[in-house]
Amino acid sequence: MSLATQTDVPMITPHALAAAVEHIPVTVFASSTLASHAVAGEIAELIRTKAAAGQMAVLGLATGATPTGVYEELIRLHREQGLSFKNVITFNLDEYYPMKPDELQSYRRFMYEHLFDHVDIDHKNVHIPDGTLARDKVAEYCQSYERKIKEVGGLDFQLLGIGRTGHVGFNEPGSPRDSRTRMITLDKVTRMDAASDFFGEWNVPRKAITMGVDTILNARKIVLMAWGEGKAPVIKRAVEGEITSSVAASFLQQHPNARIVLDSAAAAELTRFKSPWLLGSLEDFGLKWDEKLTRRATIALAQSEQKPLLKLTDEDYNEHGLQELIASRGGAYDINVEVFRAMQATITGWPGGKPQRDGSHRQPAENTGGAPAFQHANADIFPKRVVLFSPHPDDDVISMGGTLIRLCEQGHEVHVVYQTSGNIAVFDDAAIRHADFVAEYARSFGLGEIQAQQIERQVETFVRGKKPGEVDSPELQQIKALIRRTEARAGAKFSGVKVQNIHFLDMPFYETGRVRKKPLSPQDIQIIVDLLEKVKPHQVYAAGDLSDPHGTHRVCLSAIIKALHRLENAQWMKQCEVWLYRGAWQEWGIDEIEMAVPLSPDEVKRKRMAIFKHESQKDKALFPGPSDTREFWQRAEQRNRNTAVVYDKLGLSEYEAIEGFVRLRTIQSAAKA
């Protein structure tokens, strides 16, 4: 995976050589879970130290998906280790305006559900901006919010997340350094990012009350956290870029005690991880020019020079700070050939392995031009039992539809497993249309007018009175789940999956009717364990695009890894490969791909038709994601095409499209993370 995940060390602390480009200390953890526990430990230590001195600990808190792991760990410390919050005063960063405190999207409700209802804090010490004020009272209220912070001696610790625009709190691009608590107008990008919480961008408030940049910077200690590949570009701007009001987080560079805490994915764009050779000798970073890093540097060089791999020269390497590489690996020619062959060996038209006609266990060459052929760890097994996990009911065909079709055509026993119902991602109009169909069916087949009218009333009456962002009724949720289920079944059958091999898990963590889900439970994991024990697969495919803005992919992958960890001593697990796919939200980097499955023009069309079976997601998805408004089939097709273009430009075979995969090697360490 990324360079940051290749170390056995769970934490990578700020590095002296990186100080030339990193203007804020950065600590990187192998996972968001480890990072969250570490930050929670800091907060707990502050609370205990203050309590021992008879003082109050004043915390500035954030909302959103990023800090939930910290709050979960603080609750655990309270329950299991007696951490008391009686000496804690809190001030939250922001709140939407207008916003009632009991609304689903209210940050007040968020904080009570995720922390305050589970600890012994005095609720008089909880301060959250008030979204119910009359418009003419807001300015005065903001001044009083500032006074309250000063009256308690200021913030001891400020916890932050970061938005895609670089905002902290709701300090949008253009927020000045000296800004204080105030009402602001939300940036369009921020409103798009929040659209899923409000069941559509049109329901997102246009304004919010937020602490200002100066308010935040007055805290004695600041920790900003970020998880996932989607945050990597803005983290690079905040940490390595210039101080600018267009990226409010960059002002943290001026704070004497601010720190950035990341998981490995969010750190991927930082120079010390993406191209550490630009900062000095790799030995100084505790690294060496192994196969993965050599491949990354060489591909980056080829793309920068716009040359095929085999045409790079010693001068190209020298001029781009790679003198150490060619000195240690024998010159440009040897390196070029090594990387070319490694990339060529990723290409396979047989993702499940090819039958051996001569009875041997040798993997046959696949037109590699002398390069080694792609090798499966269990190449001698054919046909294979394959389990493809799909977090939502369409991720299978969107992200690896071409590979799915090929696995079925090549004779493998393919099981597609839909982990969640996906019921929140269906428009109300589609549900009404299907309810109308059921009612007409009831009339046409003599099931009774009363039953037909009852079906119509249950759905239409609720939808007519539904408030923006309100959770669907159980009947409406069920209809939407059935829509997604029938579409998924149609897409899988079109791809060649047998009906008896299509599984719907409806994992409990997802079934809240809201974008915010319940924590992963033992029941969720056991459901996957049972499925795996039943099938005993030789191959498992799972979604690895953790930039999914709603977090479902991340939770679903965590459940799979934990289930596999439980089963690691099973006999069948010794012959099981686990592959991670991407595509719905982001593609693997070219240097990361370990299996590249090429698609012909006809296969691209067939994949498109499989995606089209998901009619409720066609034309316009309810939750398209914050950064890409194209339809999912367009995104997937273009990303697969771009991967093929890059392979071609590197001097490899030219294909219409390529789906890329990365092997998950260490189940045990991944489960712990």
MOBELTA-V532501 format. One record per residue. N is the residue number from 1. RES is the residue in three letters. OMEGA is omega as a letter, one per 40 degrees, with the letter a starting at -180 (999 if undefined). Layout:
n = <N & N>
res = <RES & RES>
omega = <OMEGA & OMEGA>
This chain:
n = <1 & 2 & 3 & 4 & 5 & 6 & 7 & 8 & 9 & 10 & 11 & 12 & 13 & 14 & 15 & 16 & 17 & 18 & 19 & 20 & 21 & 22 & 23 & 24 & 25 & 26 & 27 & 28 & 29 & 30 & 31 & 32 & 33 & 34 & 35 & 36 & 37 & 38 & 39 & 40 & 41 & 42 & 43 & 44 & 45 & 46 & 47 & 48 & 49 & 50 & 51 & 52 & 53 & 54 & 55 & 56 & 57 & 58 & 59 & 60 & 61 & 62 & 63 & 64 & 65 & 66 & 67 & 68 & 69 & 70 & 71 & 72 & 73 & 74 & 75 & 76 & 77 & 78 & 79 & 80 & 81 & 82 & 83 & 84 & 85 & 86 & 87 & 88 & 89 & 90 & 91 & 92 & 93 & 94 & 95 & 96 & 97 & 98 & 99 & 100 & 101 & 102 & 103 & 104 & 105 & 106 & 107 & 108 & 109 & 110 & 111 & 112 & 113 & 114 & 115 & 116 & 117 & 118 & 119 & 120 & 121 & 122 & 123 & 124 & 125 & 126 & 127 & 128 & 129 & 130 & 131 & 132 & 133 & 134 & 135 & 136 & 137 & 138 & 139 & 140 & 141 & 142 & 143 & 144 & 145 & 146 & 147 & 148 & 149 & 150 & 151 & 152 & 153 & 154 & 155 & 156 & 157 & 158 & 159 & 160 & 161 & 162 & 163 & 164 & 165 & 166 & 167 & 168 & 169 & 170 & 171 & 172 & 173 & 174 & 175 & 176 & 177 & 178 & 179 & 180 & 181 & 182 & 183 & 184 & 185 & 186 & 187 & 188 & 189 & 190 & 191 & 192 & 193 & 194 & 195 & 196 & 197 & 198 & 199 & 200 & 201 & 202 & 203 & 204 & 205 & 206 & 207 & 208 & 209 & 210 & 211 & 212 & 213 & 214 & 215 & 216 & 217 & 218 & 219 & 220 & 221 & 222 & 223 & 224 & 225 & 226 & 227 & 228 & 229 & 230 & 231 & 232 & 233 & 234 & 235 & 236 & 237 & 238 & 239 & 240 & 241 & 242 & 243 & 244 & 245 & 246 & 247 & 248 & 249 & 250 & 251 & 252 & 253 & 254 & 255 & 256 & 257 & 258 & 259 & 260 & 261 & 262 & 263 & 264 & 265 & 266 & 267 & 268 & 269 & 270 & 271 & 272 & 273 & 274 & 275 & 276 & 277 & 278 & 279 & 280 & 281 & 282 & 283 & 284 & 285 & 286 & 287 & 288 & 289 & 290 & 291 & 292 & 293 & 294 & 295 & 296 & 297 & 298 & 299 & 300 & 301 & 302 & 303 & 304 & 305 & 306 & 307 & 308 & 309 & 310 & 311 & 312 & 313 & 314 & 315 & 316 & 317 & 318 & 319 & 320 & 321 & 322 & 323 & 324 & 325 & 326 & 327 & 328 & 329 & 330 & 331 & 332 & 333 & 334 & 335 & 336 & 337 & 338 & 339 & 340 & 341 & 342 & 343 & 344 & 345 & 346 & 347 & 348 & 349 & 350 & 351 & 352 & 353 & 354 & 355 & 356 & 357 & 358 & 359 & 360 & 361 & 362 & 363 & 364 & 365 & 366 & 367 & 368 & 369 & 370 & 371 & 372 & 373 & 374 & 375 & 376 & 377 & 378 & 379 & 380 & 381 & 382 & 383 & 384 & 385 & 386 & 387 & 388 & 389 & 390 & 391 & 392 & 393 & 394 & 395 & 396 & 397 & 398 & 399 & 400 & 401 & 402 & 403 & 404 & 405 & 406 & 407 & 408 & 409 & 410 & 411 & 412 & 413 & 414 & 415 & 416 & 417 & 418 & 419 & 420 & 421 & 422 & 423 & 424 & 425 & 426 & 427 & 428 & 429 & 430 & 431 & 432 & 433 & 434 & 435 & 436 & 437 & 438 & 439 & 440 & 441 & 442 & 443 & 444 & 445 & 446 & 447 & 448 & 449 & 450 & 451 & 452 & 453 & 454 & 455 & 456 & 457 & 458 & 459 & 460 & 461 & 462 & 463 & 464 & 465 & 466 & 467 & 468 & 469 & 470 & 471 & 472 & 473 & 474 & 475 & 476 & 477 & 478 & 479 & 480 & 481 & 482 & 483 & 484 & 485 & 486 & 487 & 488 & 489 & 490 & 491 & 492 & 493 & 494 & 495 & 496 & 497 & 498 & 499 & 500 & 501 & 502 & 503 & 504 & 505 & 506 & 507 & 508 & 509 & 510 & 511 & 512 & 513 & 514 & 515 & 516 & 517 & 518 & 519 & 520 & 521 & 522 & 523 & 524 & 525 & 526 & 527 & 528 & 529 & 530 & 531 & 532 & 533 & 534 & 535 & 536 & 537 & 538 & 539 & 540 & 541 & 542 & 543 & 544 & 545 & 546 & 547 & 548 & 549 & 550 & 551 & 552 & 553 & 554 & 555 & 556 & 557 & 558 & 559 & 560 & 561 & 562 & 563 & 564 & 565 & 566 & 567 & 568 & 569 & 570 & 571 & 572 & 573 & 574 & 575 & 576 & 577 & 578 & 579 & 580 & 581 & 582 & 583 & 584 & 585 & 586 & 587 & 588 & 589 & 590 & 591 & 592 & 593 & 594 & 595 & 596 & 597 & 598 & 599 & 600 & 601 & 602 & 603 & 604 & 605 & 606 & 607 & 608 & 609 & 610 & 611 & 612 & 613 & 614 & 615 & 616 & 617 & 618 & 619 & 620 & 621 & 622 & 623 & 624 & 625 & 626 & 627 & 628 & 629 & 630 & 631 & 632 & 633 & 634 & 635 & 636 & 637 & 638 & 639 & 640 & 641 & 642 & 643 & 644 & 645 & 646 & 647 & 648 & 649 & 650 & 651 & 652 & 653 & 654 & 655 & 656 & 657 & 658 & 659 & 660 & 661 & 662 & 663 & 664 & 665 & 666 & 667 & 668 & 669 & 670 & 671 & 672 & 673>
res = <MET & SER & LEU & ALA & THR & GLN & THR & ASP & VAL & PRO & MET & ILE & THR & PRO & HIS & ALA & LEU & ALA & ALA & ALA & VAL & GLU & HIS & ILE & PRO & VAL & THR & VAL & PHE & ALA & SER & SER & THR & LEU & ALA & SER & HIS & ALA & VAL & ALA & GLY & GLU & ILE & ALA & GLU & LEU & ILE & ARG & THR & LYS & ALA & ALA & ALA & GLY & GLN & MET & ALA & VAL & LEU & GLY & LEU & ALA & THR & GLY & ALA & THR & PRO & THR & GLY & VAL & TYR & GLU & GLU & LEU & ILE & ARG & LEU & HIS & ARG & GLU & GLN & GLY & LEU & SER & PHE & LYS & ASN & VAL & ILE & THR & PHE & ASN & LEU & ASP & GLU & TYR & TYR & PRO & MET & LYS & PRO & ASP & GLU & LEU & GLN & SER & TYR & ARG & ARG & PHE & MET & TYR & GLU & HIS & LEU & PHE & ASP & HIS & VAL & ASP & ILE & ASP & HIS & LYS & ASN & VAL & HIS & ILE & PRO & ASP & GLY & THR & LEU & ALA & ARG & ASP & LYS & VAL & ALA & GLU & TYR & CYS & GLN & SER & TYR & GLU & ARG & LYS & ILE & LYS & GLU & VAL & GLY & GLY & LEU & ASP & PHE & GLN & LEU & LEU & GLY & ILE & GLY & ARG & THR & GLY & HIS & VAL & GLY & PHE & ASN & GLU & PRO & GLY & SER & PRO & ARG & ASP & SER & ARG & THR & ARG & MET & ILE & THR & LEU & ASP & LYS & VAL & THR & ARG & MET & ASP & ALA & ALA & SER & ASP & PHE & PHE & GLY & GLU & TRP & ASN & VAL & PRO & ARG & LYS & ALA & ILE & THR & MET & GLY & VAL & ASP & THR & ILE & LEU & ASN & ALA & ARG & LYS & ILE & VAL & LEU & MET & ALA & TRP & GLY & GLU & GLY & LYS & ALA & PRO & VAL & ILE & LYS & ARG & ALA & VAL & GLU & GLY & GLU & ILE & THR & SER & SER & VAL & ALA & ALA & SER & PHE & LEU & GLN & GLN & HIS & PRO & ASN & ALA & ARG & ILE & VAL & LEU & ASP & SER & ALA & ALA & ALA & ALA & GLU & LEU & THR & ARG & PHE & LYS & SER & PRO & TRP & LEU & LEU & GLY & SER & LEU & GLU & ASP & PHE & GLY & LEU & LYS & TRP & ASP & GLU & LYS & LEU & THR & ARG & ARG & ALA & THR & ILE & ALA & LEU & ALA & GLN & SER & GLU & GLN & LYS & PRO & LEU & LEU & LYS & LEU & THR & ASP & GLU & ASP & TYR & ASN & GLU & HIS & GLY & LEU & GLN & GLU & LEU & ILE & ALA & SER & ARG & GLY & GLY & ALA & TYR & ASP & ILE & ASN & VAL & GLU & VAL & PHE & ARG & ALA & MET & GLN & ALA & THR & ILE & THR & GLY & TRP & PRO & GLY & GLY & LYS & PRO & GLN & ARG & ASP & GLY & SER & HIS & ARG & GLN & PRO & ALA & GLU & ASN & THR & GLY & GLY & ALA & PRO & ALA & PHE & GLN & HIS & ALA & ASN & ALA & ASP & ILE & PHE & PRO & LYS & ARG & VAL & VAL & LEU & PHE & SER & PRO & HIS & PRO & ASP & ASP & ASP & VAL & ILE & SER & MET & GLY & GLY & THR & LEU & ILE & ARG & LEU & CYS & GLU & GLN & GLY & HIS & GLU & VAL & HIS & VAL & VAL & TYR & GLN & THR & SER & GLY & ASN & ILE & ALA & VAL & PHE & ASP & ASP & ALA & ALA & ILE & ARG & HIS & ALA & ASP & PHE & VAL & ALA & GLU & TYR & ALA & ARG & SER & PHE & GLY & LEU & GLY & GLU & ILE & GLN & ALA & GLN & GLN & ILE & GLU & ARG & GLN & VAL & GLU & THR & PHE & VAL & ARG & GLY & LYS & LYS & PRO & GLY & GLU & VAL & ASP & SER & PRO & GLU & LEU & GLN & GLN & ILE & LYS & ALA & LEU & ILE & ARG & ARG & THR & GLU & ALA & ARG & ALA & GLY & ALA & LYS & PHE & SER & GLY & VAL & LYS & VAL & GLN & ASN & ILE & HIS & PHE & LEU & ASP & MET & PRO & PHE & TYR & GLU & THR & GLY & ARG & VAL & ARG & LYS & LYS & PRO & LEU & SER & PRO & GLN & ASP & ILE & GLN & ILE & ILE & VAL & ASP & LEU & LEU & GLU & LYS & VAL & LYS & PRO & HIS & GLN & VAL & TYR & ALA & ALA & GLY & ASP & LEU & SER & ASP & PRO & HIS & GLY & THR & HIS & ARG & VAL & CYS & LEU & SER & ALA & ILE & ILE & LYS & ALA & LEU & HIS & ARG & LEU & GLU & ASN & ALA & GLN & TRP & MET & LYS & GLN & CYS & GLU & VAL & TRP & LEU & TYR & ARG & GLY & ALA & TRP & GLN & GLU & TRP & GLY & ILE & ASP & GLU & ILE & GLU & MET & ALA & VAL & PRO & LEU & SER & PRO & ASP & GLU & VAL & LYS & ARG & LYS & ARG & MET & ALA & ILE & PHE & LYS & HIS & GLU & SER & GLN & LYS & ASP & LYS & ALA & LEU & PHE & PRO & GLY & PRO & SER & ASP & THR & ARG & GLU & PHE & TRP & GLN & ARG & ALA & GLU & GLN & ARG & ASN & ARG & ASN & THR & ALA & VAL & VAL & TYR & ASP & LYS & LEU & GLY & LEU & SER & GLU & TYR & GLU & ALA & ILE & GLU & GLY & PHE & VAL & ARG & LEU & ARG & THR & ILE & GLN & SER & ALA & ALA & LYS & ALA>
omega = <a & a & a & a & a & a & i & a & a & a & i & a & i & a & a & a & a & a & i & a & i & a & i & i & a & i & a & i & a & i & i & i & i & i & a & i & i & i & i & i & i & a & i & i & i & a & a & i & i & a & i & i & a & a & i & i & a & a & i & a & a & i & a & a & a & a & a & i & i & a & i & i & i & i & i & i & i & a & a & a & i & i & a & i & a & i & a & i & a & i & i & a & a & i & i & i & e & i & i & a & a & i & a & a & a & i & i & i & i & a & i & a & a & a & a & i & a & i & a & i & i & a & i & a & i & i & i & a & a & a & a & a & i & a & a & i & a & a & i & i & a & i & i & i & i & a & a & i & a & a & i & i & i & a & i & a & i & i & a & i & i & i & a & i & a & a & i & a & i & i & a & i & a & i & a & a & a & a & i & a & a & i & i & i & a & i & a & i & i & i & i & i & a & a & a & i & a & a & i & a & a & i & a & i & a & a & i & i & a & i & i & i & a & i & a & a & i & i & a & i & a & i & i & a & i & a & i & a & a & a & a & a & a & i & i & i & a & a & a & a & i & i & a & i & i & i & a & a & a & i & i & i & a & a & a & a & i & a & i & i & a & i & a & a & a & i & a & a & i & a & a & i & a & a & a & a & i & a & a & a & i & i & i & i & a & a & i & a & i & a & a & a & i & i & a & a & a & i & i & i & a & i & i & a & a & a & i & a & a & i & i & a & i & a & i & i & a & a & a & i & a & i & a & a & a & i & a & a & i & i & a & a & a & a & a & a & i & a & i & a & i & i & i & a & i & a & i & i & a & a & i & a & a & i & a & a & a & i & i & i & a & i & a & i & a & i & a & i & i & i & i & a & i & a & i & i & i & a & a & a & i & e & a & i & a & i & i & i & i & a & i & a & i & a & a & a & i & a & a & a & i & i & i & i & a & i & i & a & a & i & i & i & a & i & i & a & i & a & a & a & a & a & a & a & i & i & i & a & i & i & i & a & i & i & i & i & a & i & i & i & i & i & a & a & i & i & i & i & a & i & i & a & i & i & a & a & a & a & a & i & i & a & a & a & a & i & i & i & a & i & i & i & i & i & a & i & a & i & i & i & i & i & a & a & a & i & i & i & i & i & i & i & i & a & i & a & i & a & a & a & i & a & i & a & a & a & a & a & a & a & i & a & a & i & i & a & i & i & i & a & i & i & i & a & a & i & a & i & a & a & a & i & i & a & a & a & i & i & i & i & a & a & i & i & a & i & i & a & a & i & a & i & a & a & a & i & i & i & i & a & i & i & i & i & i & a & a & i & i & a & a & a & a & i & a & i & i & a & i & i & i & i & a & a & a & i & i & i & a & a & i & a & i & i & a & a & a & i & i & i & i & i & i & i & i & i & i & a & i & i & a & i & i & a & a & i & a & i & i & i & i & i & a & a & a & a & a & a & i & i & a & i & i & i & a & a & a & i & i & i & i & i & i & i & i & i & a & a & i & i & i & a & a & i & i & a & i & i & a & a & i & a & i & a & a & a & a & a & i & i & i & i & 999>
